[in-house]
Amino acid sequence: MFTKILVANRGEIALRVIRACQELGVHTVAVYSEADAHAPHVREADEAVLVGPPPSSQSYLVGDRLIEVALRTGAQAIHPGYGFLSERAWFARAVREAGLVFIGPPAEAIEAMGSKTAARQLAIAAGVPVVPGTTESVRDADEAVAIAETFGFPVLLKAAAGGGGKGMRIVRAASELADALASAKREAQNAFGDDAVYIEKYIEGPRHVEIQVLADTHGNVIHLGERECSVQRRHQKMIEEAPSVAVSPELRARMGATAVAAARAAGYVNAGTCEFLLDRDGQYYFLEMNTRIQVEHPVTELVTGLDLVQWQIRVAAGEALPFAQKDFAPRGWAMECRITSEDPSNGFLPSTGRIEYLHVPTGPGVRWDGGIESGSDIGLHYDPMLAKLIVHAPTRELAISRMRRALRELTIDGIETSRGFHLRVLDHPDFQRGDISIQWLEQNLPALTAPAADRASIRLAAIAAALVAHEARRASSVAATPSSPATGMSDASMANRSTHGPSWRDVGRRESLRSS
């Protein structure tokens, strides 16, 4: 096992890696930009080194500087987290050439799966089903039209070098293709430094289901089941869960075997994720492989009982996986909401400022993976994700109920967040039935993001509710109704609370106390 690891990231994932190292008895080195000088991950690490000004291009993305810091501080390995340099083959190779260990897959596996066109070619060669499309980037609009007409419209233009929705366009007619291709190529060039774009058949109404894989250096490759990631806005995931309501044990086994085959074909080692589209008929298609730990890895951890970040470190240190495929089946249901500094009622525009007050939910089955605290300054330099709220329960229905309770407990004052938006999604009948697809959220955004009443009106209503609740308690304390000796509440009141949950007056009182 390593004695010291440099964590080449920030925010919640840096804290997550630091905590995994602490439990393994491994010292950590944090890196930080000038904007993150007072961030929690800096304080929690054993050492911390300033690596540059706020822009990530001058700090967290300067690979040579990170390697130099690792060597200078005596770290033996670098954990890249997700984002930033985590899927850059050149960085993984540079780390290895510097005599350090990259906690992730080999550079060759990143290259094999890093380009979507190369990944498609590899998947096809391995017998993995893929969405009909090209295995090479298209040269111009005329070629794109000819290819699209062989598949039939609509088609999807996708950047070959990246993800996250960048360089992606849905095209429903030949007349739209030239402009869409030019736009996609520009965006791909700006985002990834590579304007290569390829074409896939666009599948209407599929789910986004991904399979977690784990591979060691001794030839063992297993899958850890699926995650449902269909609640997306502009190809960015918002809510994830494990398992999926659409995946039977038999389908899980088939998709898992396919993911393992893709990982073996790439010579994959460490934790990775194969992403699939799952259509309404149960047919699945390989999309790509994410060669890193995923944002949504906690839901898999909760239904398997594994610490995936610790196993990333153990595998990188040469340990063999001590378990087999037969040892895993999902236990209960896990769900994750991404808490972002965005204003859903205003087009999800970024919200900046200082977090004046933070109250994190607790209780059975609740987990908070966050990189913020009261006093944290939230700017525009980095991704808007502040934290992840994760719950685990025996069933999906109880997981939804638990997540709703946890979101109501969560308080973040000073900036706008996605908290209220997530509550609306959880309350939607389609979501509660599990009747979702990757287009579902976009189709329902107007209702889910309609502005609530202004804060002043909410505050006045909450205060009024608190006063009414207070008067009701005073009246009940002198009433002659027999009371429960354990609670002091009348039998009728107890029955009402247990049947209908907290009244609007109770909720109003809590909200008034939060905002006062």
N, C-alpha and C positions, 0 to 999 in steps of 0.2 A: 504494500500500500504506500501511496505517496505520503510525504510528510508536509508538503506545502503545495497549494494550487492557486494559480492566479485566475480570478473570475473576470472575464473580459466582457462585462455587461453592466447594466444598471437596473434600478427599480426592483420590481417584485421578483424577477427571475434571478437577479444577483443575490437577493436575500434567500431565495429558495436554495440556491447552490451552496451558499455559506452555511445554512442550517444543516444541509446534508453532510457537508464536510465536518461540521462540529460534532455530529453524532458518530462520525467515523474516526474522530480524533485527529483530523487533518487541519493544519493551519491554513489560513486563507489570506490572499492579497487582493484587496479591492482596487479598482481604478475608478477615477471620477473626473468629470469635467468641472470647470469653474462653476457651472450652474448647479452642480450636484454636491458641492462642498459639504453641505449639512444634511445630505440624504441618509436615510437609515442604513443602507447597505455599507456606507463608508464607516459608520460607527460600529457596526456589528462585526466587521472583518478584523483579523488580528493586525493587519497592516493596510494602509491605504496610500495610493500614489496619485498625484495630480497628473493627468495626461494631456491637458489642453483646454482651450476655450470651449464655450457651450456648443457650437455646431458639431454634430457628430463626425462630419468630414474632417474636422481638425482634432478630434479626440478619440472617440470610441471606434472609429473606422481606420485609424492609423495603425495598421498591423505591425509594422516594424517597431514602432514605439512600444506597443504592448509586449512584444517578444523581448525587447531590451529590458523592460521593467521586470518581466518574469525572470530573466537571467540575473539581473542585478539583485533581486530580492531572494534568490535561491529557490524559486518555485521549480518544480519538476514537470508540471503539466499546466495546461490552460483549458478552462471550461468556457466555451463561447456563449452558453445559454441559447436563446433563439434570437433571430433578427441579427442586425449588425453583421459580424463576420462569420456567423455560424455555418453558412452554406457557401463559403468562398473557398474553392479548392486551392487557390494559390496560398491562402492563409494557412490552411491545414498542412500544406506541403512545406511552407516556410517554418512553421512550428516544428515539424519533424526534422527538417534540415538543421535547425538550431539545437538539436539534441533534446528537445522537449517532447512531451506527449500531448497530442491533441485529443481532448475528451469528446470523441465523436467518431464518425466513420473515416476510413482512409480517404485521402485526396482523390484517389482513383474512383472510389464509389460516388463521391460527391460529383465528380465530373460526369460519370455515367448517368446519374439521375438528375443532375443540375439543369441540363438542357431538356426541355419538354420533348423536343423532337428526338433527341438521343434516347431519352427514357422510353418513348413510344417504340422506337426501333428495338431496344433491348427487350421490352415487354413482349412484342410480337414474336421475337426470336425465341422467347421462353414459353410461348404458348399462352400468354396472359391476354384475356380479352380487352380490347381497347375500343374507344369510340371511333367510328369510321372517320378517317381524316388523313391528312398528309403526314409523311415522316420527314419531309424536308420543308424548309421555309419557302414561301412563295416569292417570286421575283417581282411581279408587277400586277396591276389590276386585271389585265386581260387573262393572265394565267389564273388568278384568283377566281374570276367569273367562270372560266372553263371547269375548274376543279369543283366549285360550288354547285354547278349544274349537274355534275355526276352524282352528288349526294342528295341534291334537292334542298331548297331553302326551307326553313332558316338554317344559317350556318353561324359558327362562332369563330372569330379571329382571336388568336391568343399569342402573346409574346412568348418566344421560345426560351428566353433567358430568365424569366422571373414569374412571380405570382402576385397574390394580393389584389387581383383585379386590374393591375396596371397593364396597359396594352391589350385590353380585352374589349371586343365589340360584338354585339349580336347584330346580324345582318339578315333581313327578311326578304330582300329583293335585289336583283342584279343591279338595278339602278343606284342602290345605296353603297355598293361595294367599294368603288374607287375612293370615295371620301372617307369611308370607315377604315379602309386599309391605310391610307395616308395618316389619318389621326392615330391609329393604333401603333404604327411604326414610329411616329414622333414621340408618343408617350413611352414606348418601350425603350427608345434611345435615351430619353431623359432619365428614366428610372433605372435602367440596367446597363447603359452604355452599349447596347446591342439592339438594333432595330429589326432583328429577324422575327417574323410573324408566320404562323402556320394556321391551317384551317381544320376545324372539326365539324361534323354534323351536330347541330344544336338539338339536344333532347329536351322536349317540353316536359316540365313538371317532375324532374327526378329529385331524389334525395341525395344529399352529400353524406356518404358514410365512409369512415376511414378505419383502417386496421392498424393497431399498434404492434410493431415487431421489435424483438430484442435478439441480438446475435452476439456471440462471443468469439474469441480468437481461436477456439478449439473446434470450430465447425458446427456448433449448436445454434440453431435458429428456431425461435418459437414465435407465435403470435399471442396477443393478450386480449383478443376480442375487439369489438367495434365501438366506435363513438358516432353518435348521430350529431351532425353539424349543419343541418339544413336551415336553421334560422340565421339568415345572412342578409346583410345590406351592402350592396355594391361589392359583392364577393368577399366581404369581411364577416367573419363569424361573430355572432352576438351571444348565443346560448348554445351550450353543448351538453350532451348527456350520454350516459352509458348504462345499460346497453341501448339498442334501438328497438322501438316497437315494431319496426318493419323487418327485423332480422330474426329468423327462426334458428334453433340450434343447428339444423342441417345447413342452412344458408351461411351461418357463421363459420361452420367448418369449411365449406367450400371457399368462401372469401378469404378466410385465414390461410388456407393452403395456397391460394393464389398469391397472397402477399408474401408468404414465405418463399415461394418460387421466384418472385421478382427480386426479393432481397438476396437470395442465393445467386441469382444471375448477375447481380451487380457486385458480388463479392463484399456484401455489406457486413459491417461490424458495428456494434453499439445500438442505441435506441433509434428507431426511425418509424415513419408512418407512411403507409400506402393509402392514397386517397382514391375513392371510387365514386362514380355515379351509379345509383340504384334506381332503375325505372319501375313503373307501376306493375310490371309483369314479373318482377323479381330478377330481371337480368341486370348484371352489373358490368361496369366498364372501368378499367384502370385509367386514372387521370395522370397522376404523378406520384413521386415519392419525396417526402420532406425529410431531408437528411440531417435531422436535429431533433432535440426535444421539442414537443409541441406546446403551445400556450395551454391547451386543454388537457394536458397529461394528468392533472389531478383526478379527473373522473375515472380514468382507468386505474389509478392507484387505489381509489376508494372501493372499487368493485373487485379488485384482485388482492388487495392487501400488500402490494409491492411498493417499495420506494424506487421509482424509476430513475431519479437523479442519482441516488446512491448506486444503483446498478450500472448507470453510465460510468461512474467513477471506478467501480469494482472491475468492470469489463476492461476499461482502459488500462487498469493496473495488471491485467493478465488473468483475472479469476475466471473460472469456468462457471456457467450457469448450473446451479445445483438442482434444478427442477426440469420437468418435462412437460410437453404439451398437454398430456392427460391431467396434469395437476390444476388446470385452470378452467373455471366456468364462472360467469359473472355472479356476484353475491349482492343482491339488493339492487338499488338504483341510485345513480349519482347524477348530479346536475350542476352546471357552472354558468354563472352570469358574469360577463365582463363589465366591470364598472369603469366607465370612461369619463373623461372631462369634456363632455359634449352636451349641447343643448338640443335634445330631440325635437322640441317644439319650434326650433328655429333652424330647421334643416341640418341638424347635427353639427352646427358650427362649433369650433373649439371654444372652450370656456377657460379663461385664465384667471389667475389671482392667487390669493393665499388661503389655505385651508384653515379656517378660524377654529373649527371644532370638528373632531372625528370621534364617533362612537361606533365601535365594531361589534357586530352581533356575536353572540355566543350561544351555548346550549348544546344539547345532544345532536350529533351529526352535522355540525356546522364548522366549516373551515374557511379561513380568511388568508389568502395569499396576496399581501399588499406591499407596496413600496412607499407608502405615504404615512404621514402622521400629522397631528395638529401643528400648524406652523409651516408646513411644506408649501413652497412656492411652485405653482403650476404654470409653466410657460408654453411656448410654441416650438421649442427646439426638438421635442421628442414625440413619440407615439402617445396618443391621448389615453391609453389604458393605464388606470391608476392601480387597479387591483382586480382580483378574481374572488368572487363569493361562491363557495362550493358547498353542497349539502349531500348527505347520503341517508337513505332510508330503505326500509324493506321493499317498498313498491313505488312505482312511478307516481301514483296519486299522493302518497305520503311525501315523496320528494318534492312535488310541486307545492304542497301545503307547507312543508318545512322551509322551502326557499321563499315563499311568500312571507312567512313569519320573519325570516332573517332579513329580508329586504326592508320590511317595516321597521325593524330595530336599527338598521343602518342609518347613521346620520353623518352627512358631510356638508358642513356649512362653509360658505365662502365662494364656492363655484357651483356651476350647474353640472349635474351628472346624469348618467343613464338609469339611475335607480328607479324613478317613477315609470320610465318606459318599460323596464323589465316587468314591473308589476302588471302593467296593462297586457303585456304578452302572455304572462302566466294566467291571466283571467280570461283570455280569449277561448271560446269553445273549441275552435280548431286545434289550438295548441294542447288543450287539455285532452282531446281525443288522440293526439299524436298525428293528426291529419295535416301534415306540413310537407313542403318541398322547398327547393332553393329559391323559388320565385314567390313563395307564400308571403314573406315579410314585405317585399316591395309592393305586392298587391294590396296589402292591408295597412301600409304606412299612414295614409291619411287619417284613419280612425285611431291608430295607435299613437300618433304624435300630435293630435289636436291639442291646442293650448288649453291648459287648465285655467281655473279662475286666477286672477292676479293675487300676488302674495298678501297684499293688504286685506283683501276680502277673505282669504283663507285664514289669516291671523284673527280677524274679528269673529269669524264663525267658530274657530277653535276656542277662543276665549269664552264666547257665549256658551258653547257646549260644555266647557269646564265648569262654568258657573251653574248650569242646569244640573250637571252630574253632582256637584257639591251639595246643592239644595236637595237633590233626591236622596243622597246619603244621610243628610241631617234628618229628613223626614222618616226614612226607614229606621233610623236608630231609635225613634220613639214610638214606632208602630207596634201594635200588639201581635203582629203575625209571629207565630213560633219560629225560632231561629235554630239553625244548625249549631250545635255546641262547638264544632270544629272550626267553622268559618265565621260565625256571627251573622251570616246572611240568611234571609228567609228561604224556606223551601221553594217557594215560587220563583224567587230571584235566581237561586241555584239552578233550577230546572231550565229557566230561560237562558241563562249563560251557557249551560252545557249543550243546549239544543241549537242555539243560534249564534254562539260565539260572542265576542265583545260587542256591546252596543255602540251606536254612533257616538253616544256621549262619552264612553270610555276612550274610544279612538280620538275623539276631539280633544279630550283632556291631555292625552299623551302628546298629540301634535302641538297643542298650545305650550306645553312645558318645553318641548324641543325648540320651538321658535322664539321663546321668550328669553 
